[in-house]
Amino acid sequence: SKILLNTDIADDNWQDSVDFDVIKTAEELKDLAFQYVADNVEHELLALDKTYAVNVRLSNNEEVHQLNKEFRHIDKPTNVLSFANLDDDTFWDTLENEQEIELGDIIIAFETLAKEANIKNITLYAHFCHLLVHGFLHILGFDHQEEKEAEEMETLETEILAAFSIDDPYQNSDEEAIG
């Protein structure tokens, strides 16, 4: 499978307030995350010879709050939202007939990311990478509603981030899972 990443920077903080290239980092992390899942998990989508697209929007609390309220009925911003197209019944019909398939959308709120990174005493870079990997896994159908699912997803996140030289985001953490 080939994975295309469409990254949209919708808030200037993503360029003005970080000390790394968010687009380059997203591309590198995308390659690592999708290859890791393909190599380590039986995943029917990634086993197909298809081209997949993922949309990432780097935004702010205002937009994420509105989307969180509209789609999750939660009236506050959150750090990352993922909208996986494979949750749509028509996705599987489209899959057979198309060579390029859109997997879904990920949107990250800068202010929430920055606040959480400060609270956790980690870099914006490390938290950005974690939220993006979390989003990628959701786009691939992983979830954390059940305890077993959460353990699998957290393990994958930790292993992918370790390959990117980022510490386990769940170490010393008793907080609820993200996203």
Z-matrix of the N, CA and C atoms (Angstrom, degrees):
N
C 1 1.458
C 2 1.524 1 110.30
N 3 1.304 2 114.27 1 149.12
C 4 1.457 3 121.24 2 174.22
C 5 1.527 4 107.32 3 -114.74
N 6 1.321 5 116.46 4 136.28
C 7 1.464 6 121.09 5 -178.50
C 8 1.524 7 109.04 6 -116.12
N 9 1.319 8 115.68 7 123.02
C 10 1.461 9 121.55 8 175.42
C 11 1.520 10 108.37 9 -101.46
N 12 1.308 11 116.58 10 139.72
C 13 1.462 12 121.45 11 179.50
C 14 1.520 13 108.83 12 -117.00
N 15 1.320 14 115.41 13 122.56
C 16 1.463 15 121.79 14 175.58
C 17 1.523 16 107.19 15 -106.22
N 18 1.318 17 116.60 16 107.56
C 19 1.461 18 120.88 17 -176.76
C 20 1.516 19 109.81 18 -107.40
N 21 1.332 20 115.04 19 128.56
C 22 1.458 21 122.80 20 -179.58
C 23 1.526 22 108.28 21 -119.25
N 24 1.323 23 116.68 22 118.85
C 25 1.465 24 120.76 23 177.17
C 26 1.527 25 107.69 24 -93.09
N 27 1.326 26 115.92 25 107.02
C 28 1.463 27 121.90 26 -174.39
C 29 1.524 28 113.27 27 -100.99
N 30 1.318 29 117.57 28 -2.90
C 31 1.466 30 121.33 29 -179.84
C 32 1.529 31 107.85 30 -139.76
N 33 1.331 32 116.74 31 131.38
C 34 1.468 33 122.08 32 -176.36
C 35 1.524 34 114.27 33 -61.08
N 36 1.334 35 117.65 34 -23.51
C 37 1.465 36 119.87 35 178.69
C 38 1.522 37 112.64 36 -57.04
N 39 1.334 38 116.81 37 -29.10
C 40 1.465 39 120.86 38 -178.95
C 41 1.523 40 112.00 39 -66.64
N 42 1.335 41 117.13 40 -18.12
C 43 1.459 42 120.12 41 175.99
C 44 1.519 43 111.77 42 -111.09
N 45 1.334 44 116.83 43 -33.31
C 46 1.458 45 120.95 44 -174.44
C 47 1.528 46 114.14 45 -85.76
N 48 1.323 47 118.35 46 -24.25
C 49 1.466 48 120.95 47 -171.38
C 50 1.521 49 114.18 48 -116.51
N 51 1.322 50 117.42 49 11.24
C 52 1.461 51 120.25 50 177.35
C 53 1.521 52 109.47 51 -122.10
N 54 1.320 53 115.50 52 154.33
C 55 1.467 54 119.95 53 -178.08
C 56 1.532 55 111.53 54 -107.64
N 57 1.331 56 116.70 55 29.13
C 58 1.464 57 121.54 56 177.58
C 59 1.527 58 108.12 57 -145.44
N 60 1.305 59 115.97 58 162.64
C 61 1.452 60 122.48 59 179.69
C 62 1.530 61 108.47 60 -85.22
N 63 1.335 62 116.63 61 105.22
C 64 1.463 63 120.01 62 -174.66
C 65 1.529 64 112.65 63 -64.19
N 66 1.309 65 117.61 64 -35.64
C 67 1.464 66 119.75 65 -178.73
C 68 1.530 67 110.85 66 -70.71
N 69 1.326 68 116.59 67 -45.54
C 70 1.466 69 120.28 68 178.04
C 71 1.535 70 110.32 69 -62.12
N 72 1.321 71 116.53 70 -43.95
C 73 1.463 72 120.76 71 179.16
C 74 1.525 73 110.56 72 -61.95
N 75 1.327 74 117.35 73 -43.55
C 76 1.466 75 121.20 74 179.26
C 77 1.529 76 111.14 75 -61.27
N 78 1.327 77 116.66 76 -42.13
C 79 1.466 78 120.88 77 178.88
C 80 1.534 79 111.00 78 -62.90
N 81 1.321 80 116.58 79 -47.74
C 82 1.466 81 120.64 80 -178.92
C 83 1.526 82 111.00 81 -63.34
N 84 1.319 83 115.62 82 -42.24
C 85 1.456 84 120.67 83 -179.12
C 86 1.526 85 111.00 84 -68.22
N 87 1.323 86 116.80 85 -37.25
C 88 1.468 87 121.60 86 176.72
C 89 1.520 88 109.80 87 -59.37
N 90 1.324 89 116.21 88 -49.17
C 91 1.459 90 120.16 89 179.99
C 92 1.523 91 111.26 90 -58.24
N 93 1.313 92 116.22 91 -47.35
C 94 1.459 93 121.21 92 -178.69
C 95 1.529 94 111.65 93 -64.72
N 96 1.329 95 116.66 94 -47.51
C 97 1.469 96 120.57 95 -175.05
C 98 1.525 97 112.15 96 -64.67
N 99 1.321 98 116.54 97 -48.01
C 100 1.460 99 118.66 98 -178.09
C 101 1.525 100 111.57 99 -68.25
N 102 1.333 101 117.71 100 -38.03
C 103 1.458 102 120.11 101 177.39
C 104 1.520 103 110.61 102 -66.34
N 105 1.327 104 116.97 103 -38.99
C 106 1.463 105 120.63 104 179.48
C 107 1.525 106 110.53 105 -61.77
N 108 1.328 107 116.55 106 -46.05
C 109 1.464 108 120.07 107 179.33
C 110 1.528 109 109.62 108 -63.73
N 111 1.335 110 117.64 109 -44.72
C 112 1.468 111 121.04 110 179.70
C 113 1.526 112 111.63 111 -59.28
N 114 1.331 113 117.31 112 -37.37
C 115 1.464 114 122.03 113 -177.35
C 116 1.527 115 113.78 114 -81.21
N 117 1.341 116 117.79 115 -23.95
C 118 1.464 117 120.05 116 -169.16
C 119 1.525 118 115.70 117 -119.35
N 120 1.318 119 117.28 118 -7.86
C 121 1.457 120 120.59 119 -177.53
C 122 1.525 121 107.64 120 -134.83
N 123 1.322 122 116.88 121 139.42
C 124 1.458 123 118.83 122 173.01
C 125 1.519 124 107.16 123 -72.98
N 126 1.323 125 116.04 124 107.57
C 127 1.463 126 120.57 125 -175.52
C 128 1.522 127 108.10 126 -128.59
N 129 1.341 128 116.22 127 112.89
C 130 1.463 129 119.71 128 -171.92
C 131 1.525 130 113.47 129 -63.27
N 132 1.325 131 118.96 130 -32.36
C 133 1.466 132 120.40 131 178.95
C 134 1.521 133 111.39 132 -67.29
N 135 1.316 134 116.15 133 -47.37
C 136 1.462 135 119.87 134 -175.42
C 137 1.527 136 112.38 135 -73.18
N 138 1.324 137 116.99 136 -14.29
C 139 1.455 138 120.75 137 176.91
C 140 1.529 139 111.55 138 -79.72
N 141 1.323 140 116.59 139 -16.27
C 142 1.462 141 121.14 140 -179.14
C 143 1.525 142 111.05 141 -82.71
N 144 1.309 143 116.18 142 150.88
C 145 1.466 144 120.99 143 176.87
C 146 1.526 145 108.81 144 -87.30
N 147 1.316 146 115.17 145 75.23
C 148 1.465 147 122.27 146 -177.70
C 149 1.519 148 109.19 147 -128.80
N 150 1.315 149 114.68 148 163.50
C 151 1.454 150 121.26 149 170.84
C 152 1.522 151 106.69 150 -105.22
N 153 1.304 152 116.11 151 128.52
C 154 1.462 153 121.35 152 -179.53
C 155 1.522 154 109.34 153 -115.50
N 156 1.326 155 115.95 154 146.27
C 157 1.458 156 121.35 155 176.33
C 158 1.521 157 109.02 156 -118.82
N 159 1.327 158 115.20 157 140.81
C 160 1.460 159 122.57 158 175.03
C 161 1.523 160 107.18 159 -126.33
N 162 1.318 161 115.88 160 133.52
C 163 1.464 162 121.45 161 178.35
C 164 1.516 163 109.36 162 -102.61
N 165 1.332 164 116.07 163 126.81
C 166 1.464 165 121.66 164 177.18
C 167 1.517 166 107.97 165 -118.82
N 168 1.317 167 115.76 166 125.98
C 169 1.466 168 121.39 167 178.10
C 170 1.526 169 108.01 168 -115.68
N 171 1.316 170 115.29 169 119.72
C 172 1.457 171 121.38 170 179.10
C 173 1.521 172 106.13 171 -96.41
N 174 1.318 173 115.52 172 105.79
C 175 1.455 174 120.88 173 -168.52
C 176 1.520 175 111.59 174 -126.14
N 177 1.328 176 115.20 175 -143.59
C 178 1.468 177 121.23 176 -173.48
C 179 1.529 178 110.88 177 -142.37
N 180 1.322 179 115.02 178 173.99
C 181 1.465 180 120.52 179 -177.84
C 182 1.522 181 112.70 180 -59.29
N 183 1.322 182 117.01 181 -38.94
C 184 1.460 183 119.97 182 -176.70
C 185 1.534 184 111.10 183 -59.13
N 186 1.323 185 116.29 184 -50.11
C 187 1.465 186 119.49 185 -178.88
C 188 1.526 187 111.90 186 -68.26
N 189 1.318 188 116.96 187 -42.43
C 190 1.465 189 120.39 188 -179.06
C 191 1.532 190 110.20 189 -66.56
N 192 1.316 191 117.47 190 -37.29
C 193 1.465 192 121.29 191 176.44
C 194 1.526 193 110.01 192 -58.78
N 195 1.325 194 115.83 193 -48.08
C 196 1.461 195 120.66 194 -179.27
C 197 1.532 196 111.09 195 -60.84
N 198 1.332 197 117.12 196 -44.82
C 199 1.464 198 121.14 197 179.41
C 200 1.529 199 111.89 198 -67.47
N 201 1.312 200 116.70 199 -39.63
C 202 1.460 201 121.60 200 179.01
C 203 1.530 202 110.08 201 -62.94
N 204 1.321 203 115.82 202 -41.22
C 205 1.468 204 121.13 203 178.42
C 206 1.527 205 110.69 204 -66.69
N 207 1.335 206 116.54 205 -45.71
C 208 1.465 207 121.20 206 -177.05
C 209 1.524 208 112.75 207 -67.58
N 210 1.326 209 117.56 208 -44.73
C 211 1.456 210 120.26 209 -171.60
C 212 1.528 211 114.98 210 -99.61
N 213 1.327 212 117.56 211 -26.33
C 214 1.464 213 120.04 212 -178.51
C 215 1.522 214 112.01 213 -114.19
N 216 1.331 215 116.51 214 -5.68
C 217 1.469 216 123.04 215 -179.32
C 218 1.525 217 111.65 216 59.04
N 219 1.333 218 114.57 217 35.79
C 220 1.459 219 121.84 218 176.35
C 221 1.524 220 106.55 219 -117.55
N 222 1.325 221 115.67 220 117.78
C 223 1.462 222 121.75 221 -169.84
C 224 1.532 223 112.28 222 -89.98
N 225 1.320 224 115.74 223 60.31
C 226 1.465 225 121.76 224 175.22
C 227 1.520 226 108.12 225 -165.01
N 228 1.315 227 117.15 226 161.12
C 229 1.461 228 118.51 227 175.76
C 230 1.530 229 110.14 228 -72.91
N 231 1.299 230 115.84 229 162.75
C 232 1.459 231 122.40 230 173.84
C 233 1.525 232 106.68 231 -137.23
N 234 1.305 233 117.24 232 174.89
C 235 1.463 234 119.74 233 -175.96
C 236 1.525 235 112.81 234 -76.61
N 237 1.326 236 117.47 235 -45.40
C 238 1.466 237 121.35 236 -177.66
C 239 1.522 238 109.60 237 -143.70
N 240 1.312 239 115.02 238 140.41
C 241 1.459 240 122.07 239 172.25
C 242 1.519 241 107.87 240 -122.08
N 243 1.320 242 115.78 241 139.92
C 244 1.455 243 121.04 242 177.70
C 245 1.520 244 108.35 243 -126.88
N 246 1.309 245 114.40 244 133.54
C 247 1.457 246 120.91 245 177.34
C 248 1.523 247 107.63 246 -120.44
N 249 1.327 248 115.71 247 98.54
C 250 1.462 249 122.00 248 -175.54
C 251 1.519 250 110.23 249 -86.33
N 252 1.307 251 116.85 250 122.86
C 253 1.460 252 120.68 251 179.41
C 254 1.521 253 112.64 252 -67.77
N 255 1.329 254 117.73 253 -22.77
C 256 1.454 255 118.55 254 -179.81
C 257 1.520 256 112.22 255 -69.04
N 258 1.337 257 117.37 256 -9.77
C 259 1.461 258 121.22 257 173.03
C 260 1.526 259 111.62 258 -77.26
N 261 1.326 260 116.78 259 -12.95
C 262 1.462 261 123.03 260 -179.45
C 263 1.532 262 109.10 261 -87.08
N 264 1.325 263 116.82 262 131.66
C 265 1.471 264 121.23 263 -177.81
C 266 1.521 265 113.12 264 -57.27
N 267 1.331 266 118.09 265 -33.20
C 268 1.465 267 120.73 266 -177.23
C 269 1.535 268 112.50 267 -76.99
N 270 1.331 269 117.48 268 -13.16
C 271 1.465 270 121.07 269 -178.76
C 272 1.521 271 110.87 270 -55.65
N 273 1.311 272 116.64 271 -47.62
C 274 1.462 273 120.84 272 -173.55
C 275 1.526 274 111.33 273 -69.26
N 276 1.333 275 117.42 274 -30.41
C 277 1.471 276 120.08 275 174.93
C 278 1.520 277 110.51 276 -68.39
N 279 1.308 278 116.32 277 -42.62
C 280 1.463 279 122.80 278 -179.84
C 281 1.533 280 110.33 279 -64.08
N 282 1.305 281 116.20 280 -36.69
C 283 1.456 282 122.18 281 -175.30
C 284 1.530 283 112.33 282 -54.90
N 285 1.318 284 116.75 283 -40.57
C 286 1.463 285 120.23 284 -177.26
C 287 1.527 286 112.51 285 -68.10
N 288 1.329 287 117.32 286 -34.38
C 289 1.463 288 121.62 287 -170.40
C 290 1.523 289 115.08 288 -96.65
N 291 1.297 290 118.41 289 -14.80
C 292 1.464 291 121.39 290 -173.77
C 293 1.528 292 110.84 291 -112.32
N 294 1.324 293 115.64 292 147.38
C 295 1.462 294 120.83 293 175.41
C 296 1.531 295 110.82 294 -88.85
N 297 1.346 296 116.65 295 -33.26
C 298 1.468 297 120.58 296 177.87
C 299 1.517 298 108.55 297 -112.46
N 300 1.312 299 115.60 298 122.85
C 301 1.461 300 123.05 299 -174.41
C 302 1.522 301 109.28 300 -121.01
N 303 1.322 302 116.45 301 132.81
C 304 1.457 303 120.72 302 175.89
C 305 1.529 304 108.97 303 -86.55
N 306 1.340 305 116.15 304 120.36
C 307 1.463 306 120.67 305 -177.73
C 308 1.531 307 112.89 306 -81.03
N 309 1.331 308 117.54 307 -28.34
C 310 1.456 309 118.23 308 178.75
C 311 1.506 310 112.86 309 147.99
N 312 1.325 311 113.89 310 -167.04
C 313 1.457 312 122.41 311 -173.68
C 314 1.519 313 111.08 312 -126.52
N 315 1.328 314 114.40 313 142.97
C 316 1.463 315 122.63 314 174.52
C 317 1.521 316 106.28 315 -125.76
N 318 1.322 317 116.91 316 134.09
C 319 1.459 318 120.65 317 177.10
C 320 1.529 319 108.14 318 -130.84
N 321 1.339 320 115.35 319 133.02
C 322 1.463 321 121.20 320 -177.34
C 323 1.527 322 109.16 321 -121.64
N 324 1.320 323 116.14 322 134.34
C 325 1.461 324 122.67 323 179.56
C 326 1.531 325 109.96 324 -93.04
N 327 1.323 326 116.81 325 119.04
C 328 1.456 327 121.12 326 -176.17
C 329 1.532 328 112.48 327 -59.73
N 330 1.330 329 117.59 328 -49.86
C 331 1.474 330 119.83 329 -174.21
C 332 1.527 331 111.83 330 -61.63
N 333 1.329 332 116.75 331 -40.55
C 334 1.464 333 119.52 332 179.15
C 335 1.521 334 110.64 333 -68.41
N 336 1.325 335 116.83 334 -41.53
C 337 1.460 336 120.60 335 176.42
C 338 1.529 337 109.93 336 -57.97
N 339 1.329 338 116.95 337 -47.99
C 340 1.470 339 121.24 338 -178.00
C 341 1.528 340 111.45 339 -63.97
N 342 1.322 341 116.65 340 -43.03
C 343 1.471 342 120.88 341 179.52
C 344 1.533 343 110.47 342 -62.22
N 345 1.336 344 116.65 343 -46.49
C 346 1.467 345 120.07 344 -179.34
C 347 1.529 346 111.58 345 -65.45
N 348 1.326 347 117.20 346 -40.48
C 349 1.469 348 120.12 347 178.49
C 350 1.528 349 109.96 348 -60.72
N 351 1.326 350 116.63 349 -41.76
C 352 1.466 351 121.15 350 178.49
C 353 1.529 352 110.94 351 -63.53
N 354 1.317 353 116.85 352 -46.01
C 355 1.473 354 121.25 353 179.75
C 356 1.527 355 110.84 354 -61.60
N 357 1.335 356 116.93 355 -41.53
C 358 1.471 357 122.16 356 -178.08
C 359 1.529 358 112.36 357 -81.40
N 360 1.349 359 115.50 358 -7.24
C 361 1.457 360 121.28 359 -177.82
C 362 1.534 361 111.28 360 57.80
N 363 1.345 362 114.85 361 45.94
C 364 1.458 363 121.53 362 175.46
C 365 1.525 364 107.96 363 -124.78
N 366 1.309 365 116.35 364 167.06
C 367 1.465 366 119.97 365 -178.51
C 368 1.531 367 110.87 366 -75.96
N 369 1.335 368 115.18 367 156.73
C 370 1.461 369 119.81 368 173.01
C 371 1.529 370 109.60 369 -58.30
N 372 1.317 371 115.74 370 -39.16
C 373 1.461 372 122.20 371 179.87
C 374 1.538 373 111.02 372 -57.76
N 375 1.329 374 117.07 373 -50.71
C 376 1.463 375 120.94 374 -177.92
C 377 1.527 376 110.89 375 -62.75
N 378 1.330 377 116.35 376 -41.91
C 379 1.463 378 118.56 377 -177.88
C 380 1.530 379 110.74 378 -72.17
N 381 1.319 380 117.38 379 -38.28
C 382 1.461 381 121.26 380 175.47
C 383 1.533 382 109.92 381 -57.97
N 384 1.321 383 116.32 382 -47.64
C 385 1.461 384 120.25 383 179.68
C 386 1.526 385 110.94 384 -59.85
N 387 1.329 386 116.61 385 -42.66
C 388 1.463 387 119.95 386 179.85
C 389 1.528 388 111.25 387 -63.25
N 390 1.324 389 116.84 388 -47.68
C 391 1.463 390 119.43 389 -178.36
C 392 1.528 391 111.36 390 -63.76
N 393 1.316 392 116.75 391 -37.28
C 394 1.456 393 120.32 392 179.69
C 395 1.532 394 111.09 393 -68.00
N 396 1.322 395 117.62 394 -44.82
C 397 1.465 396 120.37 395 176.75
C 398 1.528 397 109.58 396 -60.92
N 399 1.315 398 116.91 397 -42.25
C 400 1.466 399 121.83 398 177.78
C 401 1.532 400 109.49 399 -57.15
N 402 1.321 401 116.14 400 -46.39
C 403 1.457 402 121.00 401 178.50
C 404 1.521 403 112.47 402 -63.28
N 405 1.333 404 116.90 403 -44.59
C 406 1.470 405 120.45 404 178.35
C 407 1.529 406 110.53 405 -57.15
N 408 1.326 407 116.76 406 -43.92
C 409 1.464 408 119.60 407 -178.90
C 410 1.527 409 111.11 408 -64.96
N 411 1.327 410 117.55 409 -39.87
C 412 1.468 411 119.63 410 175.30
C 413 1.524 412 110.92 411 -60.29
N 414 1.325 413 116.58 412 -43.14
C 415 1.462 414 121.46 413 -179.49
C 416 1.534 415 110.43 414 -60.01
N 417 1.328 416 116.25 415 -30.10
C 418 1.472 417 121.41 416 178.93
C 419 1.530 418 112.91 417 -87.09
N 420 1.329 419 116.49 418 2.13
C 421 1.456 420 119.63 419 175.35
C 422 1.512 421 116.11 420 100.97
N 423 1.324 422 117.47 421 0.96
C 424 1.465 423 119.51 422 177.60
C 425 1.525 424 108.72 423 -78.05
N 426 1.326 425 115.85 424 150.61
C 427 1.457 426 120.01 425 -178.12
C 428 1.522 427 109.53 426 -145.99
N 429 1.322 428 115.76 427 174.52
C 430 1.464 429 120.20 428 -178.98
C 431 1.516 430 111.41 429 -137.52
N 432 1.336 431 116.75 430 31.69
C 433 1.464 432 120.54 431 179.04
C 434 1.526 433 111.84 432 -74.89
N 435 1.321 434 116.20 433 -38.53
C 436 1.462 435 121.77 434 178.62
C 437 1.529 436 108.24 435 -102.16
N 438 1.335 437 116.50 436 153.00
C 439 1.461 438 120.39 437 -176.16
C 440 1.529 439 112.71 438 -58.82
N 441 1.342 440 117.38 439 -42.69
C 442 1.466 441 120.63 440 -179.75
C 443 1.529 442 110.78 441 -64.39
N 444 1.344 443 117.06 442 -41.60
C 445 1.466 444 121.52 443 177.05
C 446 1.524 445 110.49 444 -61.69
N 447 1.334 446 115.70 445 -43.95
C 448 1.465 447 120.87 446 -178.52
C 449 1.525 448 110.70 447 -62.20
N 450 1.327 449 116.60 448 -42.43
C 451 1.462 450 120.23 449 179.21
C 452 1.524 451 110.89 450 -62.57
N 453 1.350 452 116.80 451 -43.27
C 454 1.465 453 120.29 452 179.19
C 455 1.525 454 110.55 453 -63.32
N 456 1.319 455 116.16 454 -44.84
C 457 1.460 456 120.00 455 -177.42
C 458 1.528 457 111.02 456 -65.98
N 459 1.334 458 116.78 457 -44.43
C 460 1.467 459 120.56 458 179.16
C 461 1.526 460 111.17 459 -63.40
N 462 1.330 461 117.46 460 -38.38
C 463 1.464 462 120.86 461 178.19
C 464 1.524 463 110.15 462 -63.27
N 465 1.333 464 116.53 463 -46.53
C 466 1.468 465 119.96 464 177.95
C 467 1.526 466 110.84 465 -60.56
N 468 1.330 467 117.16 466 -45.63
C 469 1.468 468 120.37 467 179.19
C 470 1.528 469 110.49 468 -57.44
N 471 1.315 470 116.04 469 -48.25
C 472 1.461 471 121.57 470 -177.51
C 473 1.525 472 111.03 471 -61.73
N 474 1.330 473 117.55 472 -43.38
C 475 1.463 474 121.42 473 -179.21
C 476 1.527 475 111.65 474 -67.81
N 477 1.325 476 117.08 475 -42.15
C 478 1.471 477 120.82 476 178.78
C 479 1.522 478 109.87 477 -64.33
N 480 1.327 479 116.91 478 -45.48
C 481 1.464 480 120.64 479 -179.61
C 482 1.530 481 111.24 480 -65.64
N 483 1.324 482 117.50 481 -35.73
C 484 1.473 483 120.39 482 177.45
C 485 1.526 484 110.03 483 -62.71
N 486 1.327 485 116.86 484 -37.95
C 487 1.465 486 120.37 485 177.25
C 488 1.530 487 111.24 486 -67.07
N 489 1.312 488 116.22 487 -18.17
C 490 1.468 489 122.76 488 178.16
C 491 1.537 490 110.55 489 -101.85
N 492 1.351 491 115.80 490 12.96
C 493 1.477 492 124.13 491 179.24
C 494 1.522 493 113.43 492 62.05
N 495 1.321 494 115.55 493 38.49
C 496 1.471 495 120.59 494 177.28
C 497 1.523 496 107.93 495 -118.55
N 498 1.332 497 115.29 496 133.08
C 499 1.459 498 121.68 497 -177.92
C 500 1.528 499 112.18 498 -61.63
N 501 1.329 500 115.23 499 156.01
C 502 1.459 501 123.14 500 177.52
C 503 1.528 502 109.46 501 -54.93
N 504 1.328 503 117.84 502 116.25
C 505 1.467 504 119.83 503 -178.54
C 506 1.519 505 112.92 504 -71.71
N 507 1.320 506 117.82 505 -12.18
C 508 1.449 507 120.98 506 -178.24
C 509 1.532 508 112.97 507 -101.31
N 510 1.334 509 117.22 508 -1.95
C 511 1.463 510 118.80 509 179.02
C 512 1.517 511 108.86 510 -65.88
N 513 1.300 512 116.76 511 140.71
C 514 1.466 513 122.20 512 179.07
C 515 1.533 514 112.06 513 54.28
N 516 1.315 515 116.42 514 34.03
C 517 1.464 516 119.53 515 -176.15
C 518 1.515 517 110.01 516 -122.09
N 519 1.326 518 115.32 517 124.81
C 520 1.463 519 119.24 518 174.26
C 521 1.527 520 110.22 519 -113.39
N 522 1.328 521 115.12 520 13.74
C 523 1.463 522 118.97 521 179.88
C 524 1.520 523 110.26 522 -82.69
N 525 1.321 524 115.00 523 164.35
C 526 1.458 525 119.12 524 179.59
C 527 1.527 526 110.04 525 -72.03
N 528 1.314 527 114.88 526 157.73
C 529 1.465 528 121.10 527 -179.61
C 530 1.526 529 110.73 528 -61.61
N 531 1.315 530 115.41 529 155.02
C 532 1.456 531 120.11 530 -179.32
C 533 1.514 532 111.74 531 -82.45
N 534 1.345 533 113.68 532 169.91
C 535 1.457 534 121.95 533 171.71
C 536 1.480 535 114.19 534 64.34
